[in-house]
Each structure stands twice: as C-alpha cells, then as structure tokens.
C-alpha cells in the first residue's frame, strides 16, 4: 500500500505555503511519532516541553455573544483562562469548545491546530514565557507535523497579542 505522506495533506500544505510565502526559511517537519500532546512533541523533537507551542481554542461567552480566541501557550504551562477576556478587554465566561467547534473555528482538527492559517478575524494571544527558547515548535495542521520558529517570527506571522498574564 502506498502511504501518502502527511505533508501532502491539505491542512499541512496550507501551513507550508504560509511559511513559504512569508519567507520563513523553515519547512514543515513530519514526525514519525505523534505530536498530539506537548510532551509527545517534545520527545519526538528532543526539545524541552516548554519549547512546544500549544494552540488552544477558547470561546468567551457573554450575553449570547460568543467570541473565539486562540491562546498560544508554552507546553510546560497551563493557560490561565480567566485572564483571556482581560487581555482582550472584554468580559464573559471562558468555555473550551468540543472538537467539532474547534474545527469550525480554526479549520483544523484537534491535535493538529496550527497557529498559522487561522481566520484573520480571530484574536490570538501569545504566551510571553515562550521567549525563553531560541526555537519554538508549533503544530502544522496535523498531529504528526510541526514547524520551527523564533518567538518574534511566530508573533509576526500570527499577528498575535503578546501577554505575560495568560500563564
């Protein structure tokens, strides 16, 4: 059986094209083992777990008005969800949506949600603690695919709001 590389998958190609167009200089890397969790990705890449970027999807719900938000958080930290509305200057209850809603919001399946190629209207908050690392690794549209970047590169490519309050 001819197994198609995950790099050929549409969601992964989307990320690869964004990297290419932005002149990033690094390609998407396919891992033999899953990078579904930060710990798995760190093991597969032989890097500290903190250097793995978790792309987390939340919904801030206020009076029937739902605002999706993406938090890019270091793999060794937990997201302080109560801080998300504050960083965005809004209020409401923070909900963690199910897999189908995540797909609807981001266009990616859970476990492979990339910080790149997200709908432009989405607010993205970037955990400042990721600055500890020279290279940080993010999912590239599939559980086995990742890409490297510096903190500044990721901040620029995601047009994110940097915060030291979300972890």
C-alpha positions in Angstrom: 0.0 0.0 0.0 1.3 3.4 -0.9 1.0 5.6 2.2 0.7 9.2 1.4 2.9 11.5 3.5 1.1 13.7 5.9 3.0 16.5 4.3 0.6 16.1 1.3 -2.5 16.7 3.4 -4.4 19.9 2.6 -4.2 21.4 6.1 -0.4 20.8 6.2 0.1 22.2 2.7 -1.7 25.3 3.8 0.7 25.9 6.7 3.7 25.0 4.4 2.5 27.6 1.8 2.2 30.3 4.5 5.7 29.6 5.7 7.0 29.8 2.1 5.1 33.0 1.3 6.3 34.7 4.4 9.9 33.8 3.5 10.2 31.9 6.8 13.1 29.7 5.6 12.0 26.6 7.5 9.7 23.9 6.3 7.1 21.8 8.0 8.7 18.7 9.5 6.9 15.3 9.6 7.5 13.3 12.8 7.3 9.5 12.9 5.5 9.7 16.2 2.5 11.8 17.1 3.0 15.3 18.4 -0.6 15.3 19.6 0.4 16.4 23.1 3.2 18.8 24.0 5.0 16.0 25.8 4.8 13.8 22.8 6.1 16.5 20.5 9.0 17.4 22.9 10.0 13.7 23.0 9.8 13.4 19.2 11.9 16.5 18.6 14.2 16.1 21.6 13.5 19.6 22.9 12.2 20.9 26.3 8.4 20.5 26.6 8.2 24.3 27.2 9.5 24.9 23.6 6.4 23.3 22.3 3.6 25.8 21.4 0.1 24.6 22.4 -2.5 26.2 20.2 -5.6 26.3 22.5 -9.0 27.3 21.4 -11.5 29.0 23.7 -14.8 30.8 23.4 -15.5 33.9 25.5 -19.3 33.8 26.1 -21.1 37.0 27.1 -24.8 37.5 26.8 -25.2 35.0 23.9 -22.3 36.7 22.2 -19.5 34.2 21.6 -16.0 35.4 20.8 -13.5 32.7 19.8 -9.9 33.3 21.0 -6.7 31.4 20.4 -4.1 31.1 23.1 -0.5 30.1 22.1 0.9 28.6 25.3 4.2 27.1 26.3 4.0 23.3 26.6 5.1 23.3 30.3 2.5 25.9 31.3 -1.3 25.9 31.9 -3.4 28.6 30.3 -5.0 30.9 32.8 -8.3 31.1 31.1 -9.6 33.8 33.5 -7.0 36.2 32.0 -8.1 35.8 28.4 -11.1 38.3 28.5 -8.9 40.8 30.4 -6.1 40.7 27.8 -8.7 41.3 25.1 -10.5 44.0 27.0 -13.8 42.1 27.1 -15.7 40.1 29.6 -17.5 36.8 29.8 -17.3 33.2 30.7 -14.4 31.2 29.0 -15.5 27.9 27.5 -13.4 25.2 26.0 -15.2 24.1 22.8 -15.5 20.5 21.6 -13.6 19.1 18.6 -16.3 19.9 16.0 -16.5 23.5 17.1 -12.7 23.8 17.1 -12.7 22.5 13.5 -15.4 25.1 12.6 -13.5 28.0 14.2 -10.0 27.2 13.0 -10.4 24.9 10.0 -8.1 22.4 11.7 -8.8 19.1 13.6 -7.9 18.9 17.3 -4.3 17.8 17.9 -3.1 19.5 14.7 -4.4 23.0 15.2 -1.8 25.4 13.8 -1.3 29.0 14.8 -0.9 29.7 11.1 -3.7 29.8 8.5 -6.3 30.7 11.0 -9.2 33.0 10.0 -8.0 36.6 10.1 -10.6 37.9 12.5 -9.5 35.5 15.3 -7.8 37.1 18.2 -4.5 35.3 19.1 -2.7 35.7 22.4 0.9 34.6 22.6 2.4 33.5 25.9 5.5 35.6 26.6 7.1 32.8 28.5 7.9 31.2 25.1 10.7 33.8 24.8 12.8 31.5 27.0 13.6 29.4 23.9 15.6 30.2 20.8 13.4 27.9 18.8 9.7 27.1 19.5 7.7 24.4 17.7 4.1 24.6 16.6 1.6 22.2 15.1 1.4 22.4 11.3 -2.2 21.2 10.6 -1.7 17.5 11.5 -0.8 15.6 14.7 2.5 14.4 13.1 3.6 17.7 11.6 5.3 20.7 13.2 7.3 23.8 12.2 10.1 25.7 14.0 10.1 29.5 14.5 11.6 32.1 16.8 9.3 33.9 19.2 9.4 37.0 17.1 8.7 35.1 13.9 5.7 33.4 15.4 4.5 36.7 16.9 4.7 38.4 13.5 3.2 35.5 11.5 0.2 35.2 13.8 -0.2 38.9 14.4 -0.8 38.0 18.0 -1.0 40.0 21.2 1.9 39.1 23.5 1.0 38.6 27.1 2.8 37.5 30.3 -0.6 37.2 32.1 -2.1 34.1 30.4 0.2 31.5 32.1 
